[in-house]
Amino acid sequence: MSKVVVCGASGGIGQPLSLLLKNSLPKGSTLALYDVANVKGVAADLSHINTGVKVLPFLGDAERDKALEGADIVLIPAGVPRKPGMTRDDLFKTNAGIVKSLIEAVAKQCPKAFIGIITNPVNSTVPIAAEVLKKAGVYDPKRLFGVSTLDVVRAQAFVGDLKAQDPATLQVDVIGGHSPETMIPVLSAIKGVTFSQDEAKDLTHRVKNAGTAVVEAKGAGSATLSMAYAAARFADNLIKARHGQTVREIAFVDVKSLKGEAPAAYFGLAVDVNKDGITKVHPVPKLNEFEQSQIGEAVKALEGNIKTGETFAKSS
């Protein structure tokens, strides 16, 4: 069965994500929890839940390689959370180094694993991961994902609330990047739902700024529970793919290396995934005038984010 590793398992996202995975992974799977503190207590707590998923803790640098050895899926929420007034760029210096060191270990211990990068700023940390894997000679763009599922989950929830629809039944693509200025909710493509211009503008603003709204509401801390839910949903789909199904996901990927078409080298788009990784990058969907007007700002910001990540990986 599958081995799934959560790097940063005792953090604000890592704990609820690990709980959800303990409940949802197939019977016989192994859930490896890695962190630099408190992870043994988290694992002990989760191990008391009566599902057929084995939970193993790994603490600190000395046990990191063992945690990753033979992994099928590696999820990385490790890092510092965003605080009030902080942008995702403010997180970069600390989180970039964390992602770099973890991916170096992944390259040695489980280079064929599907890698889900959750650590912000995703627009920069995914390019960092790619460059580290390239340097190690094991880069496969089909297996590297920036997890932007939370943007989709939020859009589904907000549209469902507004239109009195079951959000779970709505397909809402949020393309571009994983930051307010780079994400583009494609509301015009939702089947069976229409919006006035004001509704579309208000919904788009709400989706783009949902993370900031949570940070401000909490006062201390960022979106952890909804992010954990979104990451667990993403991981469940990757498990299905590893077991032979073809699944559709929205993810921030290296479109250029995958020979897809997008306005930036890395871009969030719908992808098809099977046991070998990404098999197809869907093109940018048809956009209406309002959605198309957001592309320029998104691409400009993305190009800067990508360059920042690549420069860090190559120079550090």
N, C-alpha and C positions, 0 to 999 in steps of 0.2 A: 504494500500500500504506500501511500504518499508520506513524505517527510516535509513538513512545512516549518520554516524557521521565522520567528518574529525577532528582529533585532531592535531592541528598545522596548522589551516586553513589560518592564515595570513602570513605564511612563504613562502619561495621561491618555494617550491613544493605545499604547501597547497592552495595557491591562484589559480594557473592554474588548479590544480586538482579539486578544487571546481567549477571553471568555466565549465570544461568539464562535471562534474557530473550534474550541473544545466541544461546542454543541453541534457544529455543522459538518465537521470533517468526517469522511467515511470511516466506519468502524475498522480498526486496525491501523489507522494512521498514527504517525508520531508528530507531536507538536513540540518543537524545541524552542525554548524561551531563552534569549540571550540579553543580558544587560550588564552594566558595570556596578549596579547596586540593587539590593532588595529582591532580586529575581527568584531566589530560593523560596522566599515566603509566598510570592505570587504563584509559583508552581505548586507548592504544597496545598495552597487554597484551591486551585483549579483541579488538582488531582482527586479531590473529594467529590467531584461531580460525576454522576453515574452514567457516563458515556464511554464508548469503547475506543477512546482516543488516549494514547499514552502521552503524558506530559513530562518533559525532562528539562531541568534548569541548567544553565551554563553562566557562570559568573566571571566577569573580567576578561582581560586580554589573554590570560593563560588558558582559558576554556573556550575562546571564541572559535578557533579552528575546529574543535571537536563539535561545537554546535552546528557549524555549517557543513561538516563532512557529509557528502552524499545527499544533500538537500535537493528536493524537486522544485520547491518554491521558496523564495526568500522575500520576505516583506520587511521594508525598512522604514519604520516610523521614528527612528531614533533622532534625537536632536532637542534643541530648546524650542519652546512654544513662542508664538507671537504674543506680545503684551500690548496693552493700549498705547496707541501712538506709533507703534512699530510697523514698518512695511516688511514685505517678504525679503526685500534686499537687506534690511537690517539684520536679518537672521543669517546672512550668507556666511560670514567669516567663521562662525562656530560650526554651523551645520555642514558646510562644505568639507571641512576637515574630517568630520565624523563619517560622512558618506564615503569619502575617498578611502579611509582606512578600512571600512567594512567591505567595500567593493574589492580592494586588494586581497582581502581574505577570501571573498567569494571566488575570485579568479583562480585561486590555488585549490580550494576545497570542493567547489561545486560549479565549475564553469558552464555546465549544461543546464543549470537551474533557470527557471523563469524568475526574473527579478522585478519586484514591484517597488518603485521608489515613491515613498509617501512624504519623506522629509522635505520641508520647504526651504528655499524656493525651488519648486519642482522644475520650473523653466530653466534653472541653472544646474540643479543637482543631477538631472538625467544626463545632460552633456558631460558632466564630470564623470559619471559612472561609465559612459561610453568611452571616454578617453583613457580611463584607467584600464578598462578591459582591452582596448586596442594595444596599449603599451605591454600588457601581459600576453598578447598574441591569442586571446580567446574571445574576441568580440563577436557576438552574433546578434545583430539588431533585431532579429525575430523574437528574441527572448528578453528584451529590456523594455519595461513599461513605466511611464510616469502615471501614477494613479490619480486621475482627475475625476473619478467616479462621483465624488462628493458634489461636484458642480451639477452633474446630471441628477443625482438624488434630490438636491435642493430644488432644481427646476421642476422636477416631477411633482414634488410636494407643493410648491407654490402655484403651479398651474392647476393642480387638482383642487386646491383650496379655492381658487378664484372661479373655476368653472364647475365646481361641484362634481368632479370626476374622481374615479378611483385612481390615485396617483401611480399605483403599481402597474396599471394597464397602459399608461402613457409612454410613448417613445419620444423622448426629448433629447436631441443631440446638443451638447454644448462643446463647441469646437474651439481651436486656437490654443491658448495656454491656460495655466492654472494661477491666474492673478486677475484682479479686477479689470485692468487695462488690456488684458490679452484674451480673455474668454468671450465667446460670442454664442449666446443661446439662440438656436435656430428655431424660433417659435413658429415661423411660417410653415414649417414642414410637419407640424403635429397634425395627425389625421383626426378629423371630426371636431376640431376646435378652431375657432377664429377669434381674433383680437382686434379691438379698436387701436388706433395709433397710440392713444394715451395708455391703454392697457399694456401694449407691447413695450412701450418705453418704461413704464413703472415696473413691469416684471423683469425686464432686462437689468434695470438698476438694482432691483432687489437681489437677483441672482449674483450679479457681479460683486455686490457689497455684503453678501451674507456672512462671510467670514469676519469682516469688521464688526458687523452687528453683534455677533456672538462674543467677540473679544470685549466690546464695550459693555454688553449686558452682564458678562461674568465679572468684569472689573479686574480679575486676575486669572489669566488662562485663556485658552483659545478653544476652537471647536474640537472636542475630543470624542464625544459619544457619537455624533453624526459621522465623523471621519472614520471612527472604528467600524460603524455599520457599513459605510460605503466600501471600506477596504476589505471587510469580510465578504461582502457581496462580490467584489472583484475577485478575491481569492477563490470563492466557491466556483466561479466561472472558469478560472484557470485550472482548478481540479477537474472539472468536467472535460476541459480541453485535453489535459494530460491523460485522461482515461478514454480518449477516442472521439469525443464529440467535437463539432465545430461550433464555436460560440462567437457572438458579436459583442464587442465592447468598445467604449470610447476610451482612448488612452493617448497620452502625450508620448510620441514615438519619433525615432530617427527616420523621418520620411525619405530623406535623401538617400540614405544607405539602403533602405527598403525599396528604392526605385519607384516610389509613389509620386504623386503630384500634390504640392502644397505651396503656399506663398512663402514659407520659411523652411529651413532645413529640418527643424524639429517642429512638430505641430500636433495638436490634439485632433484626432479624427476617429471615425469608426474603423475598427479593424476586425478581421476574422482571424480566429486563433484555433489551432488544433494541437495535437500532441507534439508537433515540432516547433510550435511558436506561431508567429504572425504569418498567415498565408496570403492575406490581401489587405491593402490599405485603401479604403474607400475614398473617392475624391471628395473635395469640398462640396457639400450639397448645394442645391440651388438656393440662393439667398434673395430675399427681397431688398428693396432699396435701403431700408433702415439697417438691416443686417450687413449689407455690403459696405455701408458707410463706416462700419467699425473695423474693417479689415486693415486699413492703413495704419491706424494707431496700434493695433494689435501686433502687426508685423514689425513695426519700428521697435516696439518694446521687446518683442521676442528676440530679435536679432541682437540687441544689447545683452539680454539675459543669457543667451546661448554663448555669446563671445566671452562673457564674464566667467561662465563655467568652464569653457574649454581652456581659457587662459590660466585659470587657477590650477586645473589638472596638469597642464603642461609645465607650469613654472614651479610648482610646489614639490 
